[in-house]
Amino acid sequence: MTLPSWQNEKFGGKIRAALWLETEVGEGNTFTKAELRKAFPESAQIDRRLRDLRDHGWRIDTSRDDPALKQQEQRYVTKGAEVWLPGQAKVAKHKSSLSAAQRAKVWQNDNFLCRTCGIGAGEPYGDNGDVLSQLNIARRKVVLADGTVDHQMVTECRRCGTRGEREIDLGVLLGQVAGLSALEKEVLAGWIEADQRTQGTLEKLWGHYRTLPVESREAVRQATSGEDK
Ligand SMILES: [Zn+2]
């Protein structure tokens, strides 16, 4: 199907910006604000119209989303709804832009930690000079136990956010939890409660066991295998 021309002035700024991305930039390629403004010299709000496309599932990354981009660059990552078709422009599939209050709530729920690597806000990574972490929010695709797909918000640092999309199969995960022994469940519940991996009974026992003289180690070995002394 041939696309309408992005230069057709009967369309609004959002639709023209979408068509411009498709015909002049192309998925996966970068463009600059200067190029965008040059294409639409008469539209003072063209930056905003371009951002509006995100509400229709269009993914356009800035240097905030992708550190590989220079500050003035943006990348047209993936196409969303074909807003130039009748009816399509009104159907916002999901709003990807969160209000400040919504963002704060996600961060608070996540203890202000990147849920992927565990770094806090504004902390040095320690392996790359003085790069400090910056917390963002990712929309995570979650396949629920009944097979339906949900999108849930999670705190993620900028660096982890550039390492590809993650997908969660909650059904598989819950199945694995259900298969744990009572002791394993108790240990896991303790970590979940503390939101960190604390030393549980098993690790403490192992720590003790390793320090024992051989005769005592043997006694513990027999106790675990159920052999009589
Ligand atoms: Zn991270």
Residues whose N, C-alpha, C, O or C-beta is under 5 A from the ligand:
A	BS01	ZN	C114 T116 C117 G118 C157 C160
